[in-house]
Amino acid sequence: MSRLIAISNRVQAAQAGENSNRGGLAVALSAALRTSNGIWFGWSGEQTDEFSGQITFRREAGVATATIDLEAQDIDEYYNGFANRTLWPLFHYRLDLTEIARDFAGGYARVNARFANTVAPLLEPDDLIWVHDYHLMPLGKGLRDRGFANRLGFFLHTPWPPASLMVSLPNHRELVASLLSYDVIGFHTAEWRDSFIDYITTHLNARIEGEFAHLDGRMTRLLICPIGLDATEFMSAQGTEAALQAEQRLITSAVGRQVIVGVDRLDYSKGLQERFLAYEQLLNTRPDLREKVFMLQIAPPSRGDVASYQQIRADLNSLSGGINGEFASIDWVPVRYVNKGYAREELFGIYRASRVGLVTPLRDGMNLVAKEYVAAQDPQDPGVLVLSRFAGASVQLNAALIINPHSSEDMADAIARALTMPLEERKERHAAMLKSVIEEDVRWWSEKFIEALSGEEPQESRPKLALASSKP
């Protein structure tokens, strides 16, 4: 079996004594790396005065990791700059927030070169190399330029923007062409893949045959491979003390009222301002629901040093205060807005106690919160998922109430429908979504991509639920 080398911006392997609160990517990669005796390479998250290329090796929970420290300039230009202030907003269709700076692009190229130079001595000819996300798009070409002929794969965890937006990026042709140095590129949905195909056929004159793109003598497979939840581990939270306490605490504090829950990173792509306005619309148009429901919005801060994120926080503070000021009574607060995160077991209990789950991003590659909400529900009395059509998860979870997050009226109507939906309809919708969450979990995703990276033909025995459910 070939060894797997996973490369990502940050390494999230388990640390000794850590609880089971890592992301799905960490869980999936850790399992694959243990099986193949592979290595996870990336930035440590730490800063050094001068980049030396020194690698820190560790082995935790059977997973070998190799990490490097970056200089302050690298972190500022590559990570905080080009990755988070240029590519992230651009890939989420926010050209108005996209910052173009030569220093950012220079830092991005420099750090990708440093990744390539540093990981090169660790690679063996038969290794499968799997690179993750927009931080490291040019890394595959960097390895090819250094003489590596290994099978190289890249997975994009975000949307891919339309060609009309991508061309706003200086040197966009060079950057996108570098992706075709990979043997496999993975996307969550057909929409993101189609946008990529539109760009490479229009601006690079690439030729498409089925799932394969051809350019300059190279062939790259363009794979639809939606990431899944670690459903088994997440659902194991059921019955734990922390989950039961969180569920009971929320039920008790609700005093018979129904709970509408949202759990999101504090990010402009999540549509939080629009969600608050839709809830305000609901309270205005459905006075019969006042004092019978409340919205719990959990939004841990992120990237607090970026001005656009500071503005989001200020907007939400103002909106929540305005809604509560207008509608609250002495024993009812319509919005509970919490700027902190919760452990996996606590989130399970919070989801389970909530009649409605709101996942309403303006644009999202996947959004695993939608799958967590489904996995946490009681199948005999499930809540209802209200899901943005612009989240990648809407393809697989099309039994949710699918809404346009730009329309307050559409969202408010869906929330009202969810609150009054009959039990049998709730059960039917939930069963269809839970089947997808369980069958197409994070290990299915990892195995499907690695199978393609290995050069194997797709196996007909694989679950086909995502493809089937993507049709209207």
N, C-alpha and C positions, 0 to 999 in steps of 0.2 A: 504494500500500500504506500502511495506517495505521501510524503510529509506535507502538511499544510502550514504555510506561513501566512498569518493574518497581519495586515498592516493597517493601522488606523491612527487618526490624530492622537487620541488618548487611549491608554490601556486600562481596562477595568477588571482585570482578573481579581478573584477573591483574595482578600488578605486574611491572615490568621485571626480568628475570633470575630470576623465580620458576620453580620446577619445576612439573610437571604434577600437583600434589597437592591440587587443590581438590575441593570436594564436587560431587555431581551437579547440585545446583541451580545452582551457579555456571556449570557447563559448559553446561547447557541454556539458561539465560537469556542467557549471553554470545553464543551462536550466534543466538538470536532477536533480540537487541538489535543485533547487527552487521547482520543482514539488513534490519531496519527503520529503522536509524539512530536507535535509541531511546536511552533514558537509564535507568540504574539508580540509584534514590534510596534513601538510608537513613542510619543512624547510622554514623559513622566508627569507633566503638569508643573514641574519645578523649573526654577530659573537659575542660570549660572552666569558668572561674570564674563566668561569667554567660552564659546563653543569649542569643544575638544574632540567630539565624536566618541567620547567614552561611553560605553554601554554598561548599564547595570542589569545583571542577570538575576532572576529570582525564579523560584518554583513554589507555587502555592496551590493547594488542592489539585495537584497533578498537572497543573498548567505552567509551562515555561514562558516567562516574559522577558523581553529585552527592551529597555527604555533608555532614552537619551534626555538630557536637559537642554533647554534652549536659552539663548541670550534674551535680554529685555527687548532689544530691537526686533528680534525674530518674533517674539510674542506680540509685540505691538503691531508690526506690519503684516505678518503672515496670519496670525490667529484673530486678534482683535480687529485688524484692518481688512485685508482682502477676503478672508473667510467670512467674518461676521458682519462687516459693514459694506462689502461689495457683493459677494456671491450669495449670501443668505437672503438679503432683501430681493435681489434680482431673481433668484430661483423661486421666490414666493410672490413674484409678479409685482413687487413694490419698487418700480423704477424711481418713484419719487423719494425713496429712502436710500437708494443705492449711491454710495460714495465712490467716485472714481479718483484714484490717486496713484501716481507712478511709484511712490514709495511702497504702497501696499502691494502692487503687482511685483515689484522687485523683491520684496520680502517673501512673497508667496513662491516665486521661482527659486529663491535662495534656499528656503527651508525644504522644498521638495528635492532639490539637489542634495542637500545634507542628508535627508532620509535615504535617498538612493545610494549615496557613497557609504553611509554607515551600515545599512542593512546588507550591502553587497557581499561582504566577507562571510555572512551567515548562511548564504544560499548555496544549495546543492543542485546539480543539474536536473534531478527528477522532482524537485519541490513544486507543489502547486501554490501559487502566490495569489492571495485574495486581498485586494485593496478596497478600503471603505471610504466613501463619501467625498463631498465636494472639496474638502481640504487638500486632497491628494490626487486630483485628476491627472496631472502631468507625470506622476511617478512611474506609470507603466512605460512611457516613452523614455524616461530617464534610465530605467533598467535595460530597455532595448538598446539604447545608445551605449551602454556599458557592456554590451555583448551577451546579455542574458536571453536565452531562447526558451525559457520556461513557459508553461501555460500560465497566463496572467489573467486574472478576473478583477472586475471593478463593479461594486454595487453602489448605486445612488440612493441614498435614504430620503432625499427631498424630491419635490417635483422637478421636472425639466421645463424651463420656460419656453414660450413660443419664440420662433426665430426672430420675429419683429422686436422682441425685447433683448434677445441674446446679442444682437448686432450692436447694441449700445456699449458693449464691453470692448475696450481697446484690445487688439490682438485676439479677438474672439475666434478667428479661423485657426490660428495656431493652437489655442487651448483646446478647442473641440477636436481638431485633427489628432491631437495627442491621445485622445481617448481611444482612437481606433488602433492604437498599439496593443490594446488588450484583446484577448481571445474571446472573452465574454463580458458583456455589460448587462447588469441587471437593473430592472425598473420595477416599481411597485405595480404600475397599472399600464394598460394599453395607451392611455392618454399621454402619459409621460414619454413612452417609447415613440409614439407617433410624432410628438413634438421634436424629439431628437432626430427621427428619420427625416422630417420636413427640413430641418436645418442642414443635415449632412448631404441631402440630395440637392438642395437649392444652392448652398454656399460652398460645398466641397466637391460637388459632382460625384458623390458616392453612388454606387449601384446597389440596389436591394434585390435579393432573391430570397423569398420566404422570410425566415428569421435572421438572415445573414446580410451584413453590409460588406461591400467590397470596395477597397480604395488602395491604390498604389501597390497592388500585389498582395495585400493582406486581407484576411477575411475575419470578421468579428460577428459573433452571435449576439443578437439583441433579445434578451430573455425577459419575459414578464414573470416576476417571481415575488409576490407580495409577502412581506415579512409578517410573521405571526407572533402571537403571545406565547410565553411559556405557560400554557394553560394548566398543565398538571401541577406545577409549583404554585401558581397563583391560586388555584382552586383548593390547594392544600391548606390555605389559610382558614378555610371554613372550620368552625369549631374551636379555633385557637382562642385563648383567653383575650388577647388583644383585639381580635376581630369581634368577638361577642361583646366586649365592653364598649367598643366604639359604636357598634350597631345599637346596643341598648341605650347608650348615652344619647345618641341622636334621636331615637324614638321617644325617649322620655322627655327630652327638651322640646320636641315637636308638639307635645300636648295634643295629639290627635290630628295635627295638620299634616298634609302631604309635603314631602321634601323634593325639591328640584335641585339636582346637584351638577356642578361643573368642576372639573379638576384639570387645570392647565398651567403650564409654565407661563410666566408673565411675558408674553411675546406678542408683537403686533400681528403675527400671522394667525393667531388664535381667535380673532374676532370677538374679543371680550367686550369692547365698548358697544359693538352692535348687539351683543347678547343682553347687556344691561338695558339698552334701549328697547329691545323686544319685550323684556320682562315688564318694563314700565308700560309699554303698549298693552300688554295683557291686563295689567291692573287697571288701566284706564278704560279698556273696552269690556272687561268682564268683572264688574264690581262684585258679582256674586262669589268670586274666588278670593276676594280680599279676606284676610284673617283665616283662610282655610289652607293656605300654602305658604311656603317661604323658599327662597333660593339660597342655597349654600354654595358660594364660589370660593374654591381653594385655588390660590394662584401664587405659588412660591416665586420670589423675585429671581431674575436672571439677567446677566450682563448689565448690572446696575450702573456701570461707568459709561454706558452709551446713552447719548441724549434722548434718542427715540424711545428707549425703555423707561427712562425717567418720566417722559411725557405720558406714557401709557399708565404708569402708576398714579400720576397726578389726576389723569382723566377718570380712572376708575374710582379713586377716592372721592372725587367730586360727584360722579354719577350715583354711587352707592349712597352717599350722604344725601343727595337730592331726593332719591327714591324713598329713603327711610324718613326724611323730613316731611315729605308730602303725604305718605300713606300710613306710617306707623301709628300704632295706638299704644296705650300704656302697657299692654301685655302682648304686643305682637310687633316684631321687627321683620319687614318683608325681605331684606337682604342681609345675609351674614357673609361678610367678605373677609377672608382669612389669608394673610400673606405669609404662609408657612407651609412646609411640606409635611407629609405623614408617612409613616412606615407602611409597607405593603399590607400587613395584617390589618392595620387600622383602616386603610383605604377599602379593603374588602368589606369590612363592616359598614363603612359609610355608604358605599355603593348599594349594599344589600338593603339598607334602610330607606333608600331613596326611590320614590315612585317614578321619577323622570330623570334620565341622564342626558345632559346637554353637551354635545360635542359638535361645535359649530364654527370650525376654523374657516377663515377666508380662503386659505389654501394650505394643504398639508400633504406631505408625501404619503403617509399612512394614517397615523394616530392610533396608538395602541390603547389609549384610555377608553375608546369605544369598545374594544374587545375586552378590556378589564371589566367594564360595567356589565356587559353581557355575561361574562364568566361568573360574576359575583351574585347574580340573581337567583332567587328561589324558583325553580322551574314550576312549582305549583302556584306561585303568586308573584310572577316577575314584574319588574318595572318596564318602562318603555324608553327606548333609545331614540332621541331626536338628533339626527346626524346631517351634517353639511354635505351637500352634493359635491363639494370641492375638497373633501377629504378622501385620500386613497382608499380608506376603509369602506367607503360607501359602495364600492364595487362588490365586495364580498358580503357586506352586511346590508343588502338592499331590502331586507325585511324591516329595517328601521323606518321611522318617519323621516323621509329625506326632504331637506328644506334648502332654500336659498338664504344664506346667512346675511346677504345684503338687504333682505326685505324684513323689516320689523313685523309687518303684518303676517307674512308667511310663517315666521318663527313663532309668533304669539299664537296663531291658530293651531300650529302643531303641538305646542305645549298644552293648550286647552284640550285638544283631542286626546293627548296622552294621559292627561289627568282623569279623563272620563271614559277611557277605553274599556270595553267589557273584558272580563277575565279570559274568556276563551280566545279572543283575538290576541290578547297579550301573550298567552301561552303559545299560540301558534307562531306568532312572529319570533318569540324568544327561542323556541325550539329550532327554527330554521337557522338563526344566527349562531346559536350555541354549537350546532353541528359543524359549521364552518370554523368557528374558533378552535374547536377541539381537533378536527381533522387536519386543518392547515395551520398547525402551530409553528413555533419557532424552529423546531427540529426538522419539520417537513421543509420549511424554507431553506434551512442550511443544507440539508441533504440534496434538495433539488438544484441549488446553485452549484454545489461541489460536484454533483453528477455532470452538470453541463461543463464545468471547468475541467473535469477529467477527460472531456471529449466523448463521453458516452451519449448514445442516443436516448431520448426521453423514453421512460418505461410506461407502457400503457396501463400498468397496474397502479400507477400513482393516483392519488385522489384527484378528481377533476372538478371539485365543487366550486372553486373560484371561477373557473372558466364558464361553468354552467350558470352560476348565479350572476355573472356579469351581464347577461342578456336581459333586457327589460321584459 
